[in-house]
Amino acid sequence: MKKGNKKTGQSKEEKHKKVLTKNNFIQGAFISTLGIVVSKILGIVYVIPFHAIVKEQGGALYGYAYTIYSLFLALSSAGIPLAISKIISEYQTLGYYNAKERAFKIGKQLSIVLGLIAFIILFIFAPEVAHLILGDLKGGNTIEQVTYVIRVISTAILVVPILSIYRGYLEGHKYLTPSSISNVIEQVVRVTLIILGSYLSMKVFHLSLETTVGIAVFGATAGALISYFYLLDITHKSKKELQEKPLKVKEPKITNKAIVKKIFIYALPFIMIDIFKSMYDFIDMSTVVKTIGDMSNYSTKDAESIMSVISTWGSKFNMIISSVSTGIIVSLIPTLTASFVVGNQKDINKKVNQTFQILLLFTMPMTVGLSMLAKPVWMIFYGPSKFGAPVFSYFIYVSLFMSLYTTAVTIIQTLKDYKTVFISLLVGAALKLLLNVSLMNSFNKMGLPPFYGNISATIIGYLVSLIICLYVLHKRYKINYEVTVKEIFNITCATVIMGLVLFLLRFVIPEVSSNRLVNLPIIVVYTLVGAIIYFIVIYKSKTLHTIFGQNNLKKITNKLFKKRPKGASK
């Protein structure tokens, strides 16, 4: 009897421990996701007051600084934090504690050296970069102004890489909460400095536009510094816990050279993806203003206004679509990795198709909806603009194709096919470079807005890269898209019907008002009507049943509508 009780007690203890571990993991995942969402919201909300303060010319100046900063940041640190996280997790699991701490130390040293090199290059060659952006154009921002803001934001490259290493170190130990909190802290400090600093500079002290934008971009440095000190404090306080040695194993001899090699092998695919994504922005930044500014029917200010939509104001809304895809990838890709490790081809096929189906289920109607509501959305956030809504209504489609490609290339990367990752990135960027100027000129000659050209070049680049990835997945990994093609047809039909209803709704409720506040209820009504129509059509087409499964869908609907079992008391 006692034995039975003891056995039962042990099983309960084991069960309790397992439940706690699961809850801790879910809590970490929840806080991590919440951190991303809060950061994205802050990244969108701040643009309303900031745009009102610096206008479109200031937005263009801000965009120049951030685009070149993103490229240099990708060169100096992208992928290394994730590599550190993987190595820390790997060595911790194997019990290689000495190698784990050396990997952390080497990661910090690498980030400091690479960050310092990138900072020096960007700071010294800022005038040349500014000239590459503007050329000999006059009438808008000057080379001196662009040089100044680039030099200010270059200071962030001294801090962000080392901050990222600390995040990777903590994440490698499965501590997701501090990393997520640091993301929010960084964004809060950055946004506060952007809004408060730019307001005081422009409205109170009446300083120049470049000084105001310089203060705003310095928010990246200030946010990273505060976030870094927070993680430094957390790491110091948790030193004993982080350096625990629960396993007693004899460590093999792992040299520093081997650790450095492993860091770069793990980091390289992520570095390539970030660099090539930044290249798309850099190609636009170095060609759009000069090409459109040289056209007889557009001034330099017009060209910079268009560029500000692409580089700064419009991209804030594109983040909404991107954040949805990021959430889906984070949820589904780990299960794909598990299937790949055990060689479960059937499950790999199912997960790849399910990933694309869920992604398109949400991003396609969101993209079309935002495109159709470009005027009221732009009016409520930025006020009247000659180029804002026209550019954004087409530019939002970039986020759809970018999300699809990012998902595809992440799957390819998960399957460790780095050659295809590189080829798809290279072909896409090469097409963007070749087509950008020629398409702008072609559209202008046809009497169409030239910005259709560079946006089309971006979409073509991502689309061709996506096709390469999908082809390789089909041929090499035997992924069958038959079910996905059918569901894409259903999703497209539902989106078209939604679009037609919203188009007809314009005859009943005006699409846009000159009053910024009146646009808010207009957007709410259009969004509700569009969402209801879309999900009714999707539900009737059985697409939800196919994607989520009958049982899962039943559980979701029961929870949503609190369906009681028969015979339950009222």
C-alpha positions as CSV (number, residue, x, y, z in Angstrom):
1,M,0.0,0.0,0.0
2,K,2.8,2.3,0.9
3,K,4.6,1.4,-2.2
4,G,1.6,2.4,-4.2
5,N,1.2,5.7,-2.5
6,K,4.9,6.4,-3.0
7,K,4.7,5.5,-6.6
8,T,1.6,7.7,-7.1
9,G,3.3,10.6,-5.2
10,Q,6.3,10.4,-7.5
11,S,4.2,10.3,-10.6
12,K,2.3,13.4,-9.4
13,E,5.6,15.1,-8.7
14,E,6.9,14.3,-12.1
15,K,3.6,15.4,-13.7
16,H,3.7,18.6,-11.7
17,K,7.2,19.4,-12.8
18,K,6.3,18.8,-16.5
19,V,3.3,21.0,-16.3
20,L,5.3,23.8,-14.8
21,T,7.9,23.5,-17.5
22,K,5.2,23.7,-20.2
23,N,3.7,26.7,-18.6
24,N,7.0,28.4,-18.3
25,F,7.6,27.8,-22.0
26,I,4.2,29.1,-23.0
27,Q,4.7,32.1,-20.7
28,G,8.0,32.9,-22.4
29,A,6.5,32.4,-25.9
30,F,3.5,34.6,-25.0
31,I,5.7,37.4,-23.6
32,S,8.0,37.2,-26.6
33,T,5.1,37.5,-29.0
34,L,3.6,40.3,-26.9
35,G,6.9,42.1,-27.0
36,I,6.9,42.0,-30.8
37,V,3.3,43.2,-31.0
38,V,3.9,46.1,-28.6
39,S,7.1,47.1,-30.5
40,K,5.2,47.0,-33.9
41,I,2.4,49.1,-32.4
42,L,4.8,51.7,-31.1
43,G,6.6,51.7,-34.4
44,I,3.4,52.6,-36.2
45,V,1.8,55.0,-33.6
46,Y,4.8,57.3,-33.3
47,V,4.7,58.2,-37.0
48,I,1.5,60.4,-36.6
49,P,3.1,63.1,-34.4
50,F,6.5,62.7,-36.0
51,H,5.1,63.2,-39.5
52,A,3.2,66.2,-38.3
53,I,6.5,67.7,-37.0
54,V,9.0,66.9,-39.8
55,K,6.7,66.6,-42.8
56,E,7.6,64.5,-45.9
57,Q,11.0,66.1,-46.5
58,G,12.0,65.2,-42.9
59,G,10.5,61.7,-43.4
60,A,12.7,61.3,-46.5
61,L,15.8,62.4,-44.5
62,Y,14.9,60.0,-41.7
63,G,14.4,57.2,-44.2
64,Y,17.8,57.8,-45.8
65,A,19.5,57.4,-42.5
66,Y,17.6,54.3,-41.4
67,T,18.0,52.5,-44.8
68,I,21.8,52.8,-44.8
69,Y,22.0,52.0,-41.1
70,S,20.0,48.8,-41.6
71,L,22.4,47.7,-44.4
72,F,25.5,48.3,-42.2
73,L,23.9,46.7,-39.2
74,A,23.1,43.6,-41.3
75,L,26.8,43.5,-42.4
76,S,28.1,43.9,-38.8
77,S,25.8,41.7,-36.8
78,A,22.8,40.0,-38.5
79,G,22.6,36.3,-37.8
80,I,25.3,36.2,-35.1
81,P,22.9,36.6,-32.2
82,L,20.9,33.6,-33.5
83,A,24.1,31.7,-34.0
84,I,25.2,32.4,-30.4
85,S,21.7,31.3,-29.2
86,K,22.0,28.0,-31.0
87,I,25.6,27.4,-29.8
88,I,24.8,28.3,-26.2
89,S,21.7,25.9,-26.3
90,E,23.7,23.1,-27.9
91,Y,26.7,23.3,-25.5
92,Q,24.4,23.7,-22.5
93,T,22.5,20.5,-23.5
94,L,25.7,18.6,-24.0
95,G,27.2,19.9,-20.8
96,Y,30.1,21.7,-22.5
97,Y,30.0,24.6,-20.0
98,N,33.5,25.9,-20.6
99,A,33.0,26.0,-24.3
100,K,29.6,27.7,-23.8
101,E,31.0,30.6,-21.8
102,R,33.9,30.9,-24.3
103,A,31.4,31.1,-27.2
104,F,29.6,34.0,-25.4
105,K,32.9,35.8,-24.8
106,I,34.0,35.3,-28.4
107,G,30.6,36.5,-29.6
108,K,30.9,39.7,-27.6
109,Q,34.4,40.3,-29.0
110,L,33.3,39.6,-32.6
111,S,30.3,42.0,-32.2
112,I,32.5,44.8,-30.8
113,V,35.1,44.5,-33.5
114,L,32.6,44.2,-36.4
115,G,30.5,47.0,-35.0
116,L,33.5,49.3,-34.6
117,I,34.6,48.6,-38.2
118,A,31.1,49.2,-39.6
119,F,30.8,52.5,-37.5
120,I,34.2,53.8,-38.7
121,I,33.4,53.1,-42.4
122,L,30.0,54.6,-42.3
123,F,31.1,57.7,-40.3
124,I,34.0,58.4,-42.6
125,F,32.3,57.7,-45.9
126,A,28.9,59.3,-45.0
127,P,29.4,62.2,-47.5
128,E,30.0,59.6,-50.3
129,V,27.0,57.7,-49.3
130,A,24.9,60.9,-49.3
131,H,26.1,61.8,-52.8
132,L,25.2,58.3,-54.0
133,I,21.7,58.9,-52.7
134,L,21.1,62.4,-54.0
135,G,23.6,62.8,-56.9
136,D,23.6,66.4,-58.1
137,L,19.9,67.1,-57.4
138,K,18.9,70.5,-55.9
139,G,15.8,71.7,-54.2
140,G,15.3,69.1,-51.5
141,N,17.5,67.7,-48.8
142,T,21.2,68.5,-49.2
143,I,24.2,66.2,-49.2
144,E,25.3,67.9,-45.9
145,Q,22.0,67.2,-44.2
146,V,22.0,63.5,-45.3
147,T,25.7,63.2,-44.2
148,Y,24.8,64.6,-40.8
149,V,21.9,62.2,-40.0
150,I,23.9,59.2,-41.3
151,R,26.8,60.0,-39.0
152,V,24.4,60.4,-36.0
153,I,22.7,57.1,-36.6
154,S,26.0,55.3,-37.2
155,T,26.6,55.5,-33.4
156,A,23.9,52.9,-32.9
157,I,26.1,50.3,-34.7
158,L,28.5,50.5,-31.7
159,V,25.8,49.3,-29.3
160,V,23.2,47.2,-31.2
161,P,25.5,44.2,-32.0
162,I,26.7,43.7,-28.4
163,L,23.1,44.1,-27.2
164,S,22.0,41.4,-29.7
165,I,24.7,39.0,-28.3
166,Y,23.3,39.3,-24.8
167,R,19.8,38.6,-26.2
168,G,21.2,35.5,-28.0
169,Y,23.0,34.3,-24.8
170,L,19.8,34.5,-22.7
171,E,17.6,33.0,-25.4
172,G,20.1,30.1,-25.7
173,H,19.4,29.4,-22.0
174,K,15.7,29.5,-22.8
175,Y,15.2,32.8,-20.9
176,L,12.9,34.6,-23.4
177,T,11.3,37.1,-21.1
178,P,14.3,39.4,-20.4
179,S,15.0,39.5,-24.2
180,S,11.4,40.4,-24.9
181,I,11.3,43.1,-22.2
182,S,14.6,44.6,-23.6
183,N,12.9,44.8,-27.0
184,V,10.1,46.8,-25.5
185,I,12.4,49.0,-23.5
186,E,14.5,49.8,-26.6
187,Q,11.4,50.7,-28.6
188,V,9.9,52.8,-25.8
189,V,13.1,54.9,-25.4
190,R,13.5,55.2,-29.1
191,V,9.9,56.4,-29.7
192,T,10.0,58.7,-26.7
193,L,13.1,60.4,-28.0
194,I,11.7,60.6,-31.5
195,I,8.5,62.3,-30.4
196,L,9.7,64.4,-27.5
197,G,13.1,65.3,-29.0
198,S,11.7,66.3,-32.4
199,Y,8.9,68.3,-30.9
200,L,11.3,70.3,-28.6
201,S,13.8,70.7,-31.4
202,M,11.4,72.0,-34.0
203,K,8.6,73.6,-32.1
204,V,10.2,74.9,-28.9
205,F,13.8,75.7,-29.8
206,H,13.2,76.2,-33.5
207,L,16.3,74.2,-34.6
208,S,17.0,73.1,-38.2
209,L,15.3,70.1,-39.9
210,E,18.5,68.0,-40.0
211,T,19.1,68.6,-36.2
212,T,15.5,67.5,-35.5
213,V,15.9,64.4,-37.6
214,G,19.3,63.8,-36.1
215,I,17.8,63.8,-32.6
216,A,15.1,61.4,-33.8
217,V,17.6,58.9,-35.3
218,F,19.7,59.1,-32.2
219,G,16.8,57.4,-30.5
220,A,18.1,54.1,-32.0
221,T,21.4,54.6,-30.0
222,A,19.7,55.7,-26.8
223,G,17.2,52.8,-26.9
224,A,19.9,50.3,-27.5
225,L,22.1,51.6,-24.7
226,I,19.3,51.5,-22.1
227,S,18.3,48.0,-23.3
228,Y,21.9,46.9,-23.1
229,F,22.3,48.1,-19.5
230,Y,19.1,46.3,-18.6
231,L,20.3,42.9,-20.0
232,L,23.8,43.5,-18.5
233,D,22.1,43.9,-15.1
234,I,19.9,40.8,-15.6
235,T,22.9,38.7,-16.8
236,H,25.0,39.8,-13.8
237,K,22.3,39.1,-11.3
238,S,21.6,35.6,-12.8
239,K,25.3,34.7,-13.1
240,K,25.1,31.7,-10.8
241,E,22.0,30.3,-12.6
242,L,23.5,30.9,-16.0
243,Q,26.7,29.1,-15.1
244,E,25.2,26.1,-13.4
245,K,26.7,22.7,-14.3
246,P,23.9,20.1,-13.8
247,L,25.7,17.6,-16.1
248,K,29.0,16.0,-15.1
249,V,30.7,15.2,-18.5
250,K,34.2,15.4,-19.8
251,E,34.3,18.2,-22.3
252,P,36.1,17.5,-25.6
253,K,38.8,20.0,-26.7
254,I,37.0,22.7,-28.6
255,T,39.3,25.5,-29.9
256,N,38.3,29.1,-30.2
257,K,38.9,28.8,-33.9
258,A,36.3,26.0,-34.1
259,I,33.8,28.2,-32.1
260,V,34.3,31.2,-34.4
261,K,33.9,28.9,-37.5
262,K,30.6,27.5,-36.0
263,I,29.3,31.0,-35.3
264,F,29.8,32.1,-38.9
265,I,28.4,28.8,-40.4
266,Y,25.2,29.2,-38.3
267,A,25.0,33.0,-38.9
268,L,25.8,33.1,-42.7
269,P,22.3,32.3,-44.1
270,F,20.6,34.9,-41.8
271,I,23.3,37.5,-42.7
272,M,22.6,36.9,-46.4
273,I,18.9,37.3,-46.0
274,D,19.2,40.5,-44.0
275,I,21.8,42.0,-46.4
276,F,19.8,41.2,-49.5
277,K,16.6,42.6,-48.0
278,S,18.5,45.8,-47.1
279,M,19.8,45.8,-50.7
280,Y,16.3,46.2,-52.0
281,D,15.9,49.4,-49.9
282,F,19.3,50.6,-50.8
283,I,18.6,50.2,-54.6
284,D,15.5,52.3,-54.2
285,M,17.3,54.9,-52.0
286,S,20.1,55.3,-54.5
287,T,17.9,55.4,-57.7
288,V,14.4,56.6,-57.0
289,V,15.1,60.2,-56.0
290,K,17.6,60.7,-58.8
291,T,15.6,59.1,-61.5
292,I,12.2,60.7,-60.7
293,G,13.8,64.0,-59.8
294,D,15.3,64.2,-63.3
295,M,11.9,63.8,-65.0
296,S,10.4,67.0,-66.3
297,N,7.0,66.5,-64.7
298,Y,8.5,65.8,-61.2
299,S,10.5,68.1,-58.9
300,T,13.2,67.0,-56.4
301,K,10.7,67.6,-53.6
302,D,8.2,65.3,-55.4
303,A,10.8,62.6,-55.7
304,E,11.7,62.9,-52.0
305,S,8.1,62.8,-51.0
306,I,7.6,59.6,-53.0
307,M,10.7,58.1,-51.5
308,S,9.6,59.0,-47.9
309,V,6.4,56.9,-48.5
310,I,8.5,53.9,-49.6
311,S,11.3,54.2,-47.0
312,T,9.5,55.6,-44.0
313,W,5.8,56.3,-43.8
314,G,4.3,53.5,-46.0
315,S,6.7,50.8,-44.7
316,K,5.2,51.3,-41.2
317,F,1.9,49.8,-42.4
318,N,3.8,47.1,-44.3
319,M,5.1,45.9,-40.9
320,I,1.5,44.9,-40.0
321,I,1.5,42.3,-42.8
322,S,5.1,41.3,-42.0
323,S,4.3,40.8,-38.3
324,V,1.5,38.4,-39.1
325,S,3.9,36.3,-41.2
326,T,6.5,36.4,-38.5
327,G,4.0,35.1,-35.9
328,I,3.0,32.3,-38.3
329,I,6.6,31.3,-39.0
330,V,7.5,31.3,-35.3
331,S,4.5,29.0,-34.6
332,L,4.9,26.5,-37.4
333,I,8.6,26.3,-38.4
334,P,9.8,24.6,-35.1
335,T,7.4,21.7,-35.9
336,L,8.8,21.5,-39.4
337,T,12.3,21.2,-38.0
338,A,11.2,18.3,-35.8
339,S,9.7,16.5,-38.8
340,F,12.9,17.1,-40.8
341,V,15.1,15.7,-38.0
342,V,13.1,12.4,-37.9
343,G,12.7,12.3,-41.7
344,N,8.9,12.4,-41.7
345,Q,8.4,13.4,-45.3
346,K,4.6,13.2,-45.1
347,D,4.5,15.7,-42.2
348,I,7.0,18.0,-43.9
349,N,4.7,18.2,-46.9
350,K,1.7,18.8,-44.7
351,K,3.5,21.6,-42.6
352,V,4.9,23.4,-45.6
353,N,1.5,23.5,-47.3
354,Q,-0.3,24.5,-44.1
355,T,2.2,27.3,-43.5
356,F,1.5,28.9,-46.9
357,Q,-2.3,28.4,-46.6
358,I,-2.5,30.1,-43.2
359,L,-0.2,32.9,-44.3
360,L,-2.3,33.7,-47.4
361,L,-5.6,33.2,-45.5
362,F,-4.7,36.3,-43.4
363,T,-2.3,38.4,-45.4
364,M,-4.1,38.4,-48.8
365,P,-7.3,40.1,-47.5
366,M,-5.3,42.4,-45.2
367,T,-3.2,43.6,-48.1
368,V,-6.2,44.2,-50.5
369,G,-8.1,45.8,-47.6
370,L,-5.3,48.2,-46.8
371,S,-4.8,49.0,-50.5
372,M,-8.5,49.9,-50.9
373,L,-8.5,52.0,-47.7
374,A,-5.2,53.7,-48.6
375,K,-6.9,57.2,-48.7
376,P,-8.6,57.2,-45.3
377,V,-5.7,55.4,-43.6
378,W,-3.2,57.9,-45.0
379,M,-5.5,60.8,-44.1
380,I,-5.9,59.8,-40.5
381,F,-2.2,59.1,-39.9
382,Y,-0.5,61.7,-42.0
383,G,-3.1,64.2,-43.3
384,P,-3.4,65.3,-47.0
385,S,-0.7,64.2,-49.3
386,K,-0.2,64.4,-53.1
387,F,1.7,61.1,-53.3
388,G,1.0,59.3,-50.0
389,A,-2.1,57.2,-50.8
390,P,-1.3,56.6,-54.5
391,V,2.1,55.2,-53.6
392,F,1.0,53.3,-50.6
393,S,-2.0,51.7,-52.3
394,Y,0.4,49.8,-54.6
395,F,3.4,49.6,-52.2
396,I,1.4,47.6,-49.7
397,Y,1.5,44.6,-52.1
398,V,5.3,44.4,-51.6
399,S,4.7,43.2,-48.1
400,L,2.5,40.3,-49.4
401,F,5.2,39.0,-51.7
402,M,8.0,39.7,-49.2
403,S,6.1,37.7,-46.5
404,L,5.6,34.8,-48.9
405,Y,9.3,34.7,-49.9
406,T,10.5,35.1,-46.3
407,T,8.4,32.1,-45.3
408,A,9.6,30.1,-48.3
409,V,13.3,30.9,-47.7
410,T,12.9,30.2,-44.0
411,I,11.6,26.7,-44.9
412,I,14.5,26.2,-47.3
413,Q,16.9,27.3,-44.6
414,T,15.3,25.0,-42.0
415,L,15.9,22.1,-44.5
416,K,19.6,23.3,-44.6
417,D,19.6,24.0,-48.3
418,Y,21.9,27.1,-48.1
419,K,22.8,27.1,-51.8
420,T,19.1,27.6,-52.8
421,V,18.9,30.4,-50.2
422,F,21.8,32.2,-51.7
423,I,20.7,31.7,-55.4
424,S,17.2,32.9,-54.7
425,L,18.4,36.0,-52.9
426,L,21.0,36.8,-55.6
427,V,18.6,36.4,-58.5
428,G,15.9,38.5,-56.8
429,A,18.3,41.4,-55.9
430,A,19.8,41.3,-59.4
431,L,16.4,41.6,-61.1
432,K,15.5,44.5,-58.7
433,L,18.8,46.3,-59.7
434,L,18.3,45.7,-63.4
435,L,14.7,46.6,-63.6
436,N,14.4,49.5,-61.1
437,V,15.4,52.5,-63.3
438,S,14.2,51.0,-66.6
439,L,10.7,50.3,-65.3
440,M,10.4,53.8,-63.7
441,N,11.3,55.4,-67.1
442,S,9.0,53.0,-69.0
443,F,6.0,53.8,-66.8
444,N,6.6,57.5,-67.0
445,K,6.8,57.3,-70.9
446,M,3.4,55.5,-70.8
447,G,1.9,58.3,-68.8
448,L,1.7,56.3,-65.6
449,P,3.3,57.2,-62.3
450,P,7.0,56.3,-62.4
451,F,6.9,54.9,-58.8
452,Y,4.9,52.0,-60.2
453,G,8.1,51.0,-61.8
454,N,10.4,50.6,-58.8
455,I,7.6,49.0,-56.7
456,S,7.0,46.6,-59.6
457,A,10.7,45.8,-59.7
458,T,10.6,44.9,-56.0
459,I,7.6,42.7,-56.4
460,I,9.2,40.9,-59.5
461,G,12.4,40.4,-57.5
462,Y,10.6,38.7,-54.5
463,L,8.2,36.8,-56.9
464,V,11.1,35.2,-58.9
465,S,12.9,34.4,-55.6
466,L,9.7,32.8,-54.3
467,I,9.3,30.7,-57.5
468,I,12.9,29.4,-57.2
469,C,12.2,28.3,-53.6
470,L,8.9,26.7,-54.4
471,Y,10.4,24.9,-57.4
472,V,13.3,23.5,-55.2
473,L,10.8,22.4,-52.5
474,H,8.8,20.6,-55.1
475,K,11.6,18.9,-57.0
476,R,14.1,18.2,-54.2
477,Y,11.9,17.7,-51.2
478,K,8.8,16.3,-53.0
479,I,6.4,19.0,-51.7
480,N,3.0,18.6,-53.4
481,Y,1.1,21.9,-53.7
482,E,-2.1,20.4,-55.1
483,V,-4.2,21.2,-52.0
484,T,-2.6,24.6,-51.5
485,V,-3.4,25.7,-55.1
486,K,-7.1,24.8,-54.5
487,E,-7.1,26.8,-51.3
488,I,-5.3,29.8,-52.9
489,F,-8.2,29.8,-55.5
490,N,-10.8,29.9,-52.7
491,I,-8.9,32.6,-50.7
492,T,-8.5,34.7,-53.9
493,C,-12.2,34.3,-54.7
494,A,-13.2,35.4,-51.2
495,T,-10.8,38.3,-51.4
496,V,-12.2,39.4,-54.7
497,I,-15.8,39.2,-53.4
498,M,-14.7,41.2,-50.3
499,G,-13.1,43.8,-52.6
500,L,-16.3,44.1,-54.8
501,V,-18.5,44.6,-51.7
502,L,-16.1,47.3,-50.4
503,F,-16.1,49.0,-53.8
504,L,-20.0,49.0,-53.8
505,L,-20.0,50.3,-50.3
506,R,-18.3,53.5,-51.6
507,F,-21.6,54.5,-53.1
508,V,-23.3,54.4,-49.7
509,I,-20.5,55.6,-47.4
510,P,-17.8,58.0,-48.8
511,E,-14.4,56.3,-48.8
512,V,-12.5,59.3,-47.4
513,S,-13.3,62.6,-45.6
514,S,-11.3,65.8,-45.4
515,N,-11.7,65.6,-41.7
516,R,-9.1,63.3,-40.2
517,L,-11.2,62.2,-37.2
518,V,-14.2,61.3,-39.5
519,N,-12.0,58.8,-41.3
520,L,-11.7,56.6,-38.2
521,P,-15.4,55.4,-38.2
522,I,-15.2,55.0,-42.0
523,I,-12.2,52.7,-41.6
524,V,-13.9,50.8,-38.8
525,V,-17.1,50.2,-40.9
526,Y,-15.2,49.2,-44.0
527,T,-13.0,46.8,-42.0
528,L,-15.9,45.1,-40.2
529,V,-17.9,44.7,-43.4
530,G,-14.9,43.4,-45.3
531,A,-13.9,41.0,-42.6
532,I,-17.5,39.6,-42.2
533,I,-17.9,39.1,-45.9
534,Y,-14.5,37.5,-46.3
535,F,-14.9,35.0,-43.5
536,I,-18.4,34.0,-44.5
537,V,-17.2,33.1,-48.0
538,I,-14.1,31.4,-46.6
539,Y,-16.2,29.4,-44.2
540,K,-18.7,28.3,-46.8
541,S,-15.9,27.2,-49.2
542,K,-14.7,24.8,-46.4
543,T,-11.2,26.4,-46.6
544,L,-11.1,26.8,-42.8
545,H,-11.9,23.1,-42.4
546,T,-9.1,22.1,-44.8
547,I,-6.4,24.4,-43.3
548,F,-7.2,23.9,-39.5
549,G,-8.9,20.5,-39.6
550,Q,-12.5,19.7,-38.6
551,N,-11.7,19.0,-34.9
552,N,-9.5,22.0,-34.4
553,L,-12.1,24.3,-36.0
554,K,-14.9,22.8,-33.9
555,K,-12.9,23.5,-30.7
556,I,-12.2,27.1,-31.8
557,T,-15.9,27.8,-32.6
558,N,-17.1,26.2,-29.4
559,K,-14.7,28.4,-27.4
560,L,-15.7,31.6,-29.4
561,F,-19.4,31.1,-29.0
562,K,-19.2,29.2,-25.6
563,K,-21.3,26.3,-26.9
564,R,-22.7,24.3,-24.0
565,P,-23.1,20.5,-24.2
566,K,-26.7,19.2,-24.4
567,G,-28.4,18.9,-21.1
568,A,-26.3,21.6,-19.4
569,S,-28.2,23.7,-17.0
570,K,-29.1,27.2,-18.0
